[in-house]
């Protein structure tokens, strides 16, 4: 009884170690998390500062069109 419990615990530890040390997909998951964070932060920034961004963009466009005409 005790040996089977130890063997099961040992096998569970080996499986957990293999899952944690498995390099397949870990880097892709990390990059997906980074992209998700950038998209969320960008969306919040655009929502909070939409008026300021629009004002700055319109002034840039008017200066460019003033220089071209």
Buried (B, 14 or more C-beta within 10 A) or exposed (E): EEEEEEEEEEEEEEEEEEEEEEEEEEEEEEEEEEEEEEEEEEEEEEEEEEEEEEEEEEEEEEEEEEEEE
